Structures are given as C-alpha cells and as structure tokens.
C-alpha cells in the first residue's frame, strides 16, 4: 500500500492559506479604528462603518438596559422593604438585628424570604455581569465604543433617574457611585 502522496485530495473542502481570515486587532492605546475591531468576542467582528454603527447602537442599548436594571433593583428593594416593615414582628432579644433605625422603632435589619433573596441575587449577578461586559468594551480603547457607553449611561440616567431621595443625599447616606460605569 502506497500512502506517500496525499496531495490529490480533490473534492474535499479543506481550508486553504489563500482565504483571508478576519482578524481581531488589539489596541492598548486610545484609537479610532473601525476595521478589524472585535467587541469582547472574536465573533463580534467589526469590518466597516455599518458594523461599527450597529455595534455602537447595541452598546448604547446594553448601557441603557444596565441603568434600567439598576432602577428596577432599587424599586424592588423599596417595595420589599415596605412589605417587610409592614409585617408584625415578634419581640426579639437585644441584638444587632433589633437596633431601631428611626423614630418609628422599626427594625433596621430583618430576615428576607428565600424567594426575595434569590430574586435580589439574580438582579445583582446580572448587574455585575453587565458592568463587567461594559468594562471589557471600554478596554478596547475605541473612541466610538467608549462614546457609546457614555451616551447609553447618559440616556439611562435621564430616563431612569427622575427621582432624588433628599434624605439620603442630605444625610450623606447615599450609596450611589460611579463604579463600573
């Protein structure tokens, strides 16, 4: 048996070195590159202006969605807190969880039902995942993509941050910050 010549594989679809492969360009400096920009995944490959515009709109939507998730999480927390505060509580012994926090004597810390803990944990995990994703987009150092994050943050804040908790702000207890976005 002669197995020495394997060059005659006619009819087989084998990749050749002549086929141009899309490559991802990695920049560690601020850039305005459009062609060969990959957004987080190799499969999200931008090859021209149409792809960059689509990518920017997608990132704006993700950034606005992040703001919506944070607003929904805060709304859920306020509703849950109101629901738990309205429930009668059995007398407790003096402990950390029995420290009154306001003049009404409500408890400052209380146990949260498992279903609410699971929902809160899912929203928290989703917010961490989205914020890391946006951080990875920012790490492309691409002017257009970073601008899309900022535009999305602006629009999300404009749409979902229409209220201000005066007590939190004036008492310095606001936990709001600019971390991760």
Protein Blocks (a to p, Z undefined) as FASTA:
>chain_A
ZZkbmklmghiacddfklccddddddfbdcfbfghpaehiaklccfbfklmmmmmmmmmm
mmmmmmmmmmmmmmmmmmmmmmmmmpccddddddfklccfbfnopafbdcddfklmmmmm
mmmmmmmmmmmmmmmmmmnopaklmmmmmmmmmmmmmmmmmbccfklmmnopafbdfehZ
Z
